[in-house]
Amino acid sequence: MKLASLPHGRDGRLIVVSSDLAWFAPADHLVPTLQAALDDWDRHEPTLRALATELEHGAIPRERFHEREAAAPLPRAYQWADGSAYVNHVELVRRARGAELPESFWHDPLMYQGGSDDLRGAREAITLADEAWGCDMEAEICVVTGDVPQGVSAADALDQIRLIGLVNDVSLRNLIPAELAKGFGFVQSKPASHFSPVFVTPDELGAAWQGGRLSGVLRVDLNGEAFGRADAGEECTFDFGTLIAHLAKTRRIGAGSIIGSGTVSNRDPDGSPGRPCGAGGRGYSCIAEQRMIETIASGSATTPFLRYGDRVRIEMLDGKGHTIFGAIEGEVVPA
């Protein structure tokens, strides 16, 4: 089942979307918003699934679904927390700041809590007040949970994953070092994140979803050129069950919480940090990684961070070449 929200009020209007993302049917006569559905998932999920089945068979009135018209599936959420499933990425960006990677990072995930009151739709502009802040995309997988009890195990946490999607966790790289130096985490360096047009239930992904990991190439394009083609299932150190359990160690997690994977990152088969797509590699899911590789190779970074007019596109295709979540595609514009 694929769910989305059309703009309406603060929390959108819930719709179900066909598997090929061609059609939708309103669902707000059953439950007005996606958050309301998540609040009482056991009651609403069967009726929404029945509506989705009728949509697939053309048994109910339907309308054309246009990704550009969708809001974020959850335009605001009770929680947005981003983890560090891909330790290769963490190692590279820390190396860029001249920081060593502690051994504990391989068995104890990093996580920060971001702003969740302004979650952006897939085609909304990336608003940037100052190019000098070093704007970067970060292409990630995310999940949405039901109610999760405090102290849940990683295995049991997987049962609380309701939906899966994509996110561009925008970062302002040049603001990060000073913020982290205060010893109190990200605030200004993490502006609004952008989410895929639809979120999908785990069963929709078939064999690509196994053990809390999503396999598949995460396609990142910058200004129409291939920038990243990392496989989300490879080198995923921490599955989503582990990330959720980490967050729930000392508190409950409310239904509708969004958990991010951190930037999807692959090394080359020979163990090297990786090569750009243009050089035959899998590229990168953020600019900071490419800049780090350039620094290692030549002593300085040459790829600029995002500038006004740049366009970022993030998408994942299934085995038949069809989009799964729709595409996140945004242009950087002055705030």
C-alpha positions as CSV (number, residue, x, y, z in Angstrom):
1,M,0.0,0.0,0.0
2,K,1.2,3.5,-0.9
3,L,0.0,6.5,1.0
4,A,0.5,10.2,0.4
5,S,-0.9,13.6,1.5
6,L,-2.2,16.5,-0.6
7,P,-1.9,20.0,0.7
8,H,-4.7,20.8,3.1
9,G,-4.4,22.8,6.3
10,R,-1.4,22.0,8.5
11,D,-1.4,18.2,8.2
12,G,-2.5,17.5,4.6
13,R,-5.3,15.3,3.3
14,L,-4.7,11.6,3.2
15,I,-4.9,9.7,-0.1
16,V,-4.0,6.2,-1.3
17,V,-1.9,5.9,-4.4
18,S,-1.7,3.1,-7.0
19,S,1.5,1.0,-7.0
20,D,2.6,2.6,-10.3
21,L,2.0,6.1,-8.9
22,A,-0.4,6.9,-11.7
23,W,-3.6,7.2,-9.8
24,F,-5.0,8.2,-6.4
25,A,-8.2,7.9,-4.5
26,P,-9.1,10.2,-1.5
27,A,-9.0,8.4,1.8
28,D,-10.0,11.3,4.1
29,H,-13.6,10.0,4.3
30,L,-12.1,7.1,6.2
31,V,-9.4,9.0,8.2
32,P,-8.5,12.6,7.6
33,T,-4.8,12.6,7.8
34,L,-1.9,10.1,7.8
35,Q,-1.1,11.0,11.4
36,A,-4.6,10.1,12.4
37,A,-4.2,6.8,10.6
38,L,-1.0,6.1,12.4
39,D,-2.5,7.0,15.8
40,D,-5.0,4.1,15.4
41,W,-3.2,1.9,12.8
42,D,-4.7,-1.4,13.8
43,R,-8.2,0.0,13.1
44,H,-7.5,2.1,10.0
45,E,-4.9,0.0,8.2
46,P,-7.4,-2.7,7.0
47,T,-9.9,-0.2,5.6
48,L,-7.1,1.8,3.9
49,R,-5.7,-1.4,2.4
50,A,-9.2,-2.4,1.1
51,L,-9.4,1.1,-0.6
52,A,-6.0,0.6,-2.1
53,T,-7.0,-2.8,-3.5
54,E,-10.1,-1.2,-5.1
55,L,-8.0,1.5,-6.6
56,E,-5.6,-1.0,-8.1
57,H,-8.6,-2.8,-9.8
58,G,-10.2,0.4,-11.0
59,A,-13.3,-0.4,-8.9
60,I,-13.6,3.1,-7.5
61,P,-13.4,6.7,-8.9
62,R,-9.8,7.7,-9.2
63,E,-7.8,10.7,-10.2
64,R,-4.4,11.2,-11.8
65,F,-1.6,11.4,-9.2
66,H,1.0,14.1,-9.9
67,E,4.0,13.9,-7.6
68,R,4.6,17.7,-7.9
69,E,1.2,18.3,-6.2
70,A,2.0,16.1,-3.1
71,A,2.9,17.5,0.3
72,A,5.2,15.6,2.5
73,P,3.3,12.5,3.6
74,L,3.6,13.8,7.1
75,P,3.8,17.6,6.7
76,R,4.6,17.8,10.4
77,A,5.5,14.9,12.7
78,Y,5.8,14.4,16.4
79,Q,9.4,13.4,16.0
80,W,12.1,13.3,13.3
81,A,15.3,11.6,14.4
82,D,18.2,10.8,12.1
83,G,20.6,7.9,12.7
84,S,24.0,6.7,11.3
85,A,23.3,3.4,9.7
86,Y,26.2,3.9,7.2
87,V,29.4,4.3,9.2
88,N,31.4,4.7,6.1
89,H,29.7,8.1,5.6
90,V,30.4,9.1,9.2
91,E,34.0,8.2,8.9
92,L,34.4,10.3,5.7
93,V,32.8,13.4,7.0
94,R,34.6,13.2,10.3
95,R,37.9,12.8,8.4
96,A,37.0,16.0,6.5
97,R,36.8,17.8,9.8
98,G,40.1,16.3,11.0
99,A,38.3,14.1,13.6
100,E,39.0,10.5,14.3
101,L,36.3,7.9,14.2
102,P,35.8,6.3,17.7
103,E,35.6,2.5,17.7
104,S,32.3,2.7,19.5
105,F,30.6,4.2,16.4
106,W,30.7,0.7,14.8
107,H,28.4,-0.8,17.5
108,D,26.6,2.3,19.1
109,P,24.8,4.4,16.4
110,L,24.9,8.2,16.3
111,M,21.5,9.9,16.3
112,Y,20.3,13.5,16.4
113,Q,16.8,14.9,16.7
114,G,15.9,17.4,14.0
115,G,13.0,19.8,13.6
116,S,9.7,18.1,12.7
117,D,7.3,21.0,12.6
118,D,8.1,21.9,9.0
119,L,8.6,18.9,6.8
120,R,8.8,19.7,3.1
121,G,7.2,18.1,0.1
122,A,9.3,16.4,-2.6
123,R,9.1,19.2,-5.1
124,E,9.3,22.1,-2.7
125,A,12.3,24.4,-3.2
126,I,15.4,24.1,-1.0
127,T,15.4,27.5,0.6
128,L,18.9,28.9,1.4
129,A,19.6,32.3,2.9
130,D,23.4,32.3,2.2
131,E,25.4,30.2,-0.2
132,A,28.4,30.6,2.1
133,W,26.7,28.2,4.6
134,G,27.7,25.2,2.4
135,C,24.4,23.7,1.5
136,D,24.5,19.9,0.9
137,M,22.0,17.2,0.1
138,E,21.9,13.9,2.1
139,A,20.0,11.1,0.4
140,E,18.6,8.7,2.9
141,I,16.0,6.0,3.7
142,C,13.5,6.7,6.4
143,V,10.8,4.7,8.3
144,V,7.7,5.8,10.2
145,T,6.8,4.0,13.4
146,G,3.7,3.2,15.4
147,D,3.8,3.5,19.2
148,V,7.0,2.0,20.4
149,P,7.5,1.1,24.1
150,Q,10.5,2.2,26.1
151,G,13.3,-0.4,26.1
152,V,12.1,-2.3,23.0
153,S,14.5,-4.8,21.5
154,A,15.8,-4.3,18.0
155,A,13.9,-7.4,16.8
156,D,10.6,-6.3,18.3
157,A,11.1,-2.7,17.0
158,L,10.9,-4.0,13.4
159,D,7.2,-4.9,14.0
160,Q,6.5,-1.2,14.8
161,I,7.6,0.0,11.3
162,R,4.5,1.2,9.5
163,L,5.9,2.9,6.4
164,I,9.1,3.4,4.5
165,G,10.2,6.4,2.3
166,L,13.1,8.6,1.1
167,V,14.4,11.8,2.6
168,N,16.8,14.6,1.6
169,D,18.2,15.6,5.0
170,V,19.6,19.0,3.9
171,S,22.7,20.0,5.8
172,L,24.6,23.3,6.0
173,R,28.1,22.0,6.2
174,N,29.9,25.2,7.0
175,L,27.8,25.8,10.1
176,I,28.3,22.3,11.5
177,P,31.8,22.6,13.0
178,A,31.0,25.6,15.2
179,E,27.8,24.0,16.4
180,L,29.4,20.7,17.2
181,A,32.2,22.5,19.0
182,K,29.6,23.8,21.5
183,G,29.0,20.1,22.5
184,F,25.3,20.3,22.1
185,G,24.4,19.1,18.6
186,F,22.8,20.3,15.4
187,V,20.3,23.2,15.3
188,Q,21.0,25.9,12.7
189,S,23.0,23.5,10.5
190,K,20.0,21.3,9.9
191,P,17.2,23.1,8.0
192,A,14.0,21.6,6.8
193,S,14.1,18.1,5.3
194,H,12.3,17.0,2.1
195,F,10.4,13.7,1.8
196,S,9.4,11.4,-1.0
197,P,5.9,12.0,-2.5
198,V,4.7,8.6,-1.1
199,F,5.5,6.4,1.8
200,V,4.9,2.6,1.4
201,T,4.1,-0.3,3.7
202,P,6.9,-2.8,4.1
203,D,5.0,-5.6,2.2
204,E,5.0,-3.3,-0.9
205,L,8.8,-3.7,-1.2
206,G,8.9,-7.5,-1.3
207,A,12.3,-9.1,-1.1
208,A,14.0,-5.7,-1.2
209,W,13.0,-5.2,2.5
210,Q,14.8,-7.8,4.7
211,G,15.7,-7.6,8.4
212,G,15.1,-3.8,8.6
213,R,17.2,-3.0,5.6
214,L,16.1,-1.8,2.2
215,S,18.2,-3.0,-0.8
216,G,18.2,-1.1,-4.0
217,V,20.2,1.7,-5.7
218,L,19.5,5.1,-4.4
219,R,19.8,7.4,-7.4
220,V,21.1,10.9,-6.7
221,D,21.3,13.4,-9.6
222,L,22.7,16.9,-9.5
223,N,21.7,19.2,-12.3
224,G,20.7,16.2,-14.5
225,E,23.9,14.3,-14.1
226,A,24.5,11.1,-12.1
227,F,26.0,12.0,-8.7
228,G,25.3,8.9,-6.6
229,R,24.3,5.3,-7.2
230,A,25.0,3.7,-3.8
231,D,23.1,0.6,-2.9
232,A,21.1,1.1,0.3
233,G,21.3,-2.5,1.4
234,E,25.1,-2.7,1.3
235,E,27.4,-1.6,4.1
236,C,24.3,-0.7,6.2
237,T,25.9,-1.2,9.6
238,F,22.7,-0.7,11.7
239,D,19.3,-1.9,10.6
240,F,16.2,0.2,11.4
241,G,15.3,-2.1,14.3
242,T,18.6,-1.2,15.9
243,L,18.1,2.5,15.3
244,I,14.6,2.5,16.8
245,A,15.8,0.5,19.8
246,H,18.6,3.0,20.3
247,L,16.1,5.9,20.3
248,A,13.7,4.0,22.6
249,K,16.3,3.1,25.2
250,T,15.2,5.7,27.7
251,R,11.8,6.8,26.4
252,R,8.7,5.8,24.5
253,I,8.4,6.7,20.8
254,G,5.0,8.1,19.6
255,A,3.2,6.9,16.5
256,G,4.1,9.0,13.5
257,S,7.8,9.3,14.5
258,I,10.1,9.4,11.5
259,I,13.6,7.7,11.8
260,G,16.2,8.4,9.1
261,S,19.1,6.0,8.1
262,G,21.7,8.7,7.7
263,T,23.4,9.2,4.3
264,V,23.5,6.1,2.2
265,S,27.2,5.4,1.5
266,N,29.2,2.6,-0.2
267,R,32.9,2.0,-0.6
268,D,34.5,0.6,-3.7
269,P,34.8,-3.2,-3.9
270,D,38.5,-2.8,-3.2
271,G,37.8,-1.1,0.1
272,S,38.7,2.4,-1.1
273,P,36.5,5.3,-0.1
274,G,34.8,5.3,-3.5
275,R,34.9,7.0,-6.9
276,P,32.5,9.5,-8.6
277,C,29.9,8.2,-11.0
278,G,31.8,9.9,-13.9
279,A,34.9,7.9,-13.0
280,G,33.0,4.6,-13.1
281,G,32.2,4.4,-9.4
282,R,29.0,4.5,-7.4
283,G,29.4,8.1,-6.5
284,Y,28.0,9.6,-3.4
285,S,24.7,10.5,-1.7
286,C,26.1,13.9,-0.5
287,I,28.6,16.4,-1.7
288,A,30.7,16.3,1.5
289,E,31.8,12.7,0.6
290,Q,33.0,13.7,-2.8
291,R,34.9,16.7,-1.4
292,M,36.6,14.4,1.1
293,I,37.7,12.0,-1.7
294,E,39.1,15.0,-3.6
295,T,41.0,16.2,-0.6
296,I,42.5,12.7,-0.1
297,A,43.5,12.5,-3.7
298,S,44.8,16.1,-4.4
299,G,44.9,17.9,-1.1
300,S,41.9,20.1,-1.6
301,A,38.2,19.9,-2.5
302,T,37.0,21.1,-5.9
303,T,33.3,20.3,-6.0
304,P,31.3,23.2,-4.7
305,F,28.4,22.9,-2.3
306,L,24.9,23.6,-3.7
307,R,24.4,27.0,-5.2
308,Y,21.3,28.9,-6.3
309,G,19.7,27.3,-9.3
310,D,21.2,23.8,-8.6
311,R,18.6,21.0,-8.8
312,V,18.8,17.8,-6.7
313,R,16.9,14.6,-7.6
314,I,16.7,11.5,-5.3
315,E,14.8,8.4,-6.4
316,M,14.8,4.6,-6.1
317,L,13.6,2.2,-8.8
318,D,12.3,-1.3,-8.5
319,G,13.6,-4.3,-10.5
320,K,11.4,-3.3,-13.5
321,G,12.7,0.2,-13.5
322,H,9.6,1.8,-12.0
323,T,9.8,4.4,-9.3
324,I,8.9,3.1,-5.8
325,F,8.5,6.3,-3.7
326,G,8.4,8.9,-6.4
327,A,11.2,11.4,-6.8
328,I,12.4,14.1,-4.4
329,E,13.4,16.9,-6.8
330,G,14.1,20.4,-5.6
331,E,15.9,23.6,-6.8
332,V,18.0,25.7,-4.4
333,V,16.5,29.2,-4.2
334,P,17.2,32.2,-2.0
335,A,15.2,32.1,1.3
